[in-house]
Amino acid sequence: MSRKVVAVLELAGAHGLRRAVLLAFGLLGSSAALAGSQRQTIEIPSLLGDGIPALLSVPVGPVPADRFPACVVLHGSGGLLKENQPGDPCGPNLENNYELLFQTLEARGVVVLAPNSFGRSPLFCEDNDDAFFQFVPPPFHNPGDGVPARDDAYSARRIETRTLDAGGALAYLQQQSFVDPQRICIVGTSNGGSAALVMSSNATGRHAAQFGDISQQRPHESAG
């Protein structure tokens, strides 16, 4: 069975993120807007072999004959959830840009799944502040000595892990009876956008489109 997967990269700004989402939605095809959606935190299997937390949103009401379109949301280095002080568990609420993204897709009857790669450690809320780095989970550690370190290979390990998590999220959605496996998008911001690009570059037998939003805040970044 052929599967249509749309990968979208967004690099900066809430408005750019919304544009990327609307582009993805247009490629997914139309779906009736519903009265609301139900969110729940679940555990999904990563292709790395372990389980990771993820936020799942499913439209309420009957499943249409053609089922729901769906979207995988990949967070950036700032994490999926709002952080508290270093050493405290991450907050329960989504970062503002992801809350906007969820609401935009939910209003259009789209199933949304956001794997929380950093959620392997309840204290590793973001990767932009070194105060949180002491809590980085093992998949990001140096495989030689098991010690977290921002060495030359750290970015590669992080992208590899994020991509395997994205693959697990995609596989999970494709297995759900209420999701149309031919209408699934992958949207990522920053580090998550890099993982989305890796997914699209390996999308054999699928339709993959890429979108890069280069804002004035980050004028030197490129979609690669």
C-alpha positions in Angstrom: 0.0 0.0 0.0 1.3 3.4 -0.9 1.4 5.9 1.8 1.4 9.7 1.4 3.7 11.4 3.9 4.3 15.1 3.9 7.4 16.4 5.7 7.4 20.1 6.6 10.3 22.0 8.1 9.8 25.3 10.0 12.8 27.1 11.4 11.6 30.1 13.3 8.5 32.0 14.5 4.9 31.1 15.4 3.5 32.7 12.3 5.9 30.7 10.1 4.9 27.5 12.0 1.3 28.2 11.3 2.0 28.7 7.6 3.9 25.4 7.5 1.0 23.7 9.1 -1.5 25.1 6.7 0.7 24.0 3.8 0.8 20.5 5.2 -3.0 20.5 5.8 -3.5 21.6 2.2 -1.4 18.7 1.0 -3.2 16.3 3.3 -6.6 17.2 1.7 -9.7 18.4 3.4 -11.3 17.0 6.5 -14.5 18.3 8.2 -13.9 20.6 11.1 -15.3 18.9 14.2 -16.7 20.0 17.6 -13.5 19.3 19.5 -10.7 16.9 20.2 -9.6 14.8 23.1 -6.0 14.9 24.3 -4.2 12.2 26.3 -0.6 11.4 27.1 0.3 7.9 25.9 3.5 5.9 25.5 4.6 4.9 22.0 7.4 2.6 20.9 10.4 4.4 19.4 12.3 2.6 16.6 15.2 2.9 19.0 13.6 0.1 21.0 12.3 1.9 24.0 9.0 3.6 24.9 8.6 7.4 25.0 5.8 9.6 26.1 3.7 11.4 23.5 0.7 13.7 23.4 -2.1 12.4 21.3 -5.1 14.4 20.1 -8.0 12.7 18.4 -11.2 14.4 17.1 -14.3 13.6 19.1 -17.3 12.0 17.3 -17.7 9.3 14.7 -14.8 8.4 12.5 -15.5 9.4 8.9 -15.6 6.8 6.1 -12.2 8.0 4.8 -10.9 8.2 8.3 -8.9 11.2 9.8 -5.8 12.8 8.4 -3.0 12.9 10.9 0.2 14.8 11.7 3.3 14.0 13.7 4.7 17.1 15.5 8.4 17.1 16.3 9.6 19.5 19.0 12.8 21.5 18.8 15.7 21.9 21.2 13.5 24.0 23.5 11.4 20.9 24.3 7.7 20.1 23.9 6.6 21.2 27.4 7.1 24.3 29.4 9.9 24.0 31.8 10.2 24.9 35.5 13.4 25.5 37.4 16.3 23.1 36.6 15.9 20.1 38.8 12.1 20.3 38.8 9.8 18.1 36.6 8.8 19.7 33.3 5.4 21.4 33.4 2.2 19.8 32.0 1.5 22.4 29.4 2.7 22.7 25.9 5.1 25.4 24.8 3.0 28.2 23.2 4.0 27.5 19.6 3.0 23.8 20.0 -0.3 24.8 21.7 -1.0 27.0 18.6 -0.1 24.2 16.3 -2.3 21.7 18.1 -5.2 24.1 18.0 -4.7 24.8 14.3 -4.8 21.2 13.4 -7.5 20.2 15.9 -9.9 22.8 14.4 -9.5 21.0 11.1 -10.3 17.5 12.3 -6.7 16.3 12.2 -5.2 13.7 14.6 -2.1 15.1 16.2 0.7 13.1 17.8 3.7 14.8 19.4 6.5 12.4 20.6 8.4 13.9 23.6 11.9 12.7 22.9 13.2 14.6 26.0 10.5 13.0 28.1 12.7 9.9 28.6 14.0 12.0 31.6 11.3 13.9 33.5 13.8 16.6 34.3 15.3 17.1 30.9 12.9 19.9 29.7 15.1 21.6 27.1 18.5 21.4 25.4 19.2 25.2 25.0 20.0 25.8 28.7 23.1 24.0 30.0 21.5 23.9 33.4 19.2 21.1 32.1 22.0 19.2 30.4 22.9 17.2 33.5 19.5 15.4 33.1 19.9 14.4 29.4 18.6 10.9 28.9 20.9 7.9 28.0 20.0 7.8 24.2 21.9 11.1 23.9 24.9 9.9 25.9 28.3 9.0 24.5 27.9 5.3 23.8 31.6 4.7 24.7 31.4 5.8 28.3 27.7 6.5 28.9 28.5 10.1 29.9 26.4 13.0 28.6 28.7 15.3 26.7 28.4 18.0 24.1 31.1 16.5 22.0 31.4 16.7 18.2 29.1 13.7 17.8 26.3 14.9 20.1 24.3 16.6 17.4 24.5 13.5 15.3 23.3 11.3 18.2 20.5 13.6 18.9 19.2 13.7 15.3 19.5 10.0 15.0 17.4 9.5 18.2 14.9 12.1 17.1 14.5 10.5 13.7 13.9 7.1 15.3 11.4 8.6 17.6 9.6 10.2 14.6 9.6 6.8 12.8 8.0 5.2 15.8 5.3 7.9 15.9 4.6 7.5 12.2 4.3 3.7 12.6 2.0 4.2 15.5 -0.4 6.4 13.5 -0.3 4.1 10.5 -1.5 1.3 12.7 -4.6 3.2 14.1 -7.9 2.2 12.6 -9.2 5.8 12.7 -6.2 7.3 10.8 -5.9 7.3 7.0 -2.3 6.1 6.5 -2.1 7.9 3.1 -2.7 11.3 4.7 0.0 11.8 7.4 2.3 14.8 7.7 5.4 15.3 9.7 6.0 18.9 11.0 9.1 19.8 12.9 10.6 22.9 14.4 14.4 23.5 14.6 16.0 20.3 15.7 12.7 18.5 15.1 12.6 20.1 11.6 16.0 18.4 10.9 14.5 15.1 11.9 11.5 15.8 9.6 13.9 16.4 6.7 15.7 13.1 7.4 12.3 11.4 7.4 11.3 13.0 4.1 14.7 12.1 2.4 14.1 8.4 3.3 10.4 8.5 2.2 10.7 5.7 -0.4 7.4 5.2 -2.2 5.8 8.2 -0.6 5.1 11.8 -1.6 7.3 14.1 0.4 7.3 17.9 0.2 9.6 20.2 2.1 9.0 23.8 3.3 11.5 26.0 5.0 10.6 29.2 6.8 13.7 31.4 7.1 12.7 34.4 9.3 14.6 37.6 10.0 15.3 36.1 13.5 17.5 33.4 11.9 18.6 34.8 8.6 21.6 32.5 8.1 19.7 29.2 8.5 18.8 27.1 5.6 16.6 24.1 5.0 19.6 22.0 3.9 
